[in-house]
C-alpha cells in the first residue's frame, strides 16, 4: 500500500496547540482549504497540550495524535517546555512535533531543533502563507513521510 493509499484510508489526527484565536482561525481556515483529509483538535495552553498527549483528565482514552503543531509562546507552560517534555517521554518521543510560531529568532530555531523538533516554521503575515504551509504539511507528512504506527497511552516502544 502506497503512502497516498495509507493517507486516504486513515484521516491523520492533528493536535494544534495555539493560544491566539486569530492564529487559530487562520490555521483552521487553511486546513479547511486543504486537499487532504484530516481531523483537528485544538488546545490553548502548554499544560492542556501535555494532558492531551498523555491522555489525562478530560482527554482520557483518546489516542495520541499523529502530528502536533506547536506554538512556542503559550500560557501556563511554554512551548519549548512542552517540546522538551514530549521528546523526553519514551511514550511520546516519536510523535512528530512541528513548531509554528511568530518567532524567527535564530536562538529559538536552534533551541527547538536541539530539543528534537521535527520542523520549525514561522507564521506568515498573509492568509496565502498559511495555505502554503498547510499544503506543504499535507504533501510531506501525509503523502511522502511514513508516520509512526498509531500510539496508545501506556504502550512503550520495545527494541
N, C-alpha and C positions, 0 to 999 in steps of 0.2 A: 504494500500500500504506500503510495507516494505521500509526501508531507501535505500536499494540497488535498488529497483524499482524507487524510487524518484530520485536517483542519475542518473539512466540510462535515465530517461525522461527529465532531465534538466542538461545541462552542467554547472557546477559551474564556476562562473566568479571570477578569482583571480587577485588581483592587487599586482604586485611586485614593491616595492619601493627600488631601488638599483642604486647607482651611479657608481659602479665599473663594467666596461664592462666585465672583466674576470669572476667575480662572477655571473653577469647576465647570461653569456653564460653557466656556469656550472649549474645554476638553471634551465634555459630553456631546456638545454640538458637532465637533469634528468627528467623533466616533459615530454619531448618527449618520453622517455623510459617507462613512467608510463603506467599502465594497466587500467586507468580510464579516462573518457572524462573530458575536462576542456577547459576553454577559459582563456587566459593570456593576461594581459595588463601590460606594464612597464612604470613607470615614474622614473625620475632620481634625484629628489630632494624633500625636505620636503614641499616646497611651492606648487609644482605641485601635490604632493600627496593629500594635503588638497583641492586644487581646483578640483581634480578629484573626491574625495569623496563627495564633496559638489555639484558637477555638475555645476561648474562655468567656465566662459570663454570658451575655446575651448572644454570643456567637458560638456557643456550644453546639457541636455536631456538624458544623459546616466544614466542608473540605478546604484544604489550603488552596488559595488562588494559584492560577498558572503563571501570573505575572503581576508585579507590583509597580505602579507609577507613584513615585515618592517625591513630594516637595521637601525642601530642606528646612525652611523656616516655619515650624509648626508650634502650636501651643502645647503645653503640658510636657511633651518630650520632643526634643529637636530631631529632625530627620536624620542627622548624622548619627545620633544615638540609636535611632530605630535601625538604621542600616548596620551599625556595629553589632547590635543585638541579634538581628536576623542572621547575618553572615557568621556570627559566632555560635549559633544554635545548630547542633547536628540535625535536628528535625526540620529546620527551615533553610539551611545554608544554600541548598541547590535551587531555591526559588529565584528566578531572575528578578532583580530589582533595577528599574530604570529611574534615574534621577531626572525629574522635570521641575526646574526651578528658575527663578529670575536671576540668580547669581551666575555671573560669568567669571567670577574670581578664580584665578589660577590656583590659589590655595584650596578653595572648595573643590575644584575639579580633582586636584591631586589627592586631597583627603578622601574623597569618595571612591576614587579608584584604589587607593591604598586599603580602604575598607571593603574592597571587592564588589563595588557597584558593577553591574553588567553594562551600563551605558550612562552617559551624562549628557543631558540635553537642556539647553537654555530656552526658557519660554519665549516665544516670538512676540512681537509687538502687534502683529496683524492676524486676523482670523485665518487667512490663507496659510500662514505659517503653521498654525495648529493642525490644519488639514494635511499639510505635507508631513508633519511629524507622525500623525496617526497613520497615514498611508505607509510610511516607512516602517513603523512598528508592525503593522499588519503584514507587509511584504516580507520582512525579515523574520520576526519572531513567530509568525503563524504559518508561513509558507516555505521558508528556507531552513530555519533552525529547527532542530528536533528538541522539543521541551521535555523535561523530566516526566516520568510517569506520574500520574496524579498522586499526591501525598495525602495521607490521612494522619490526623493527630495521633501521636504516640507510636508511629511506625518508624523506628530508627532504621537508618540505612546500614546494611551489613556489607562487609567487604569480603 
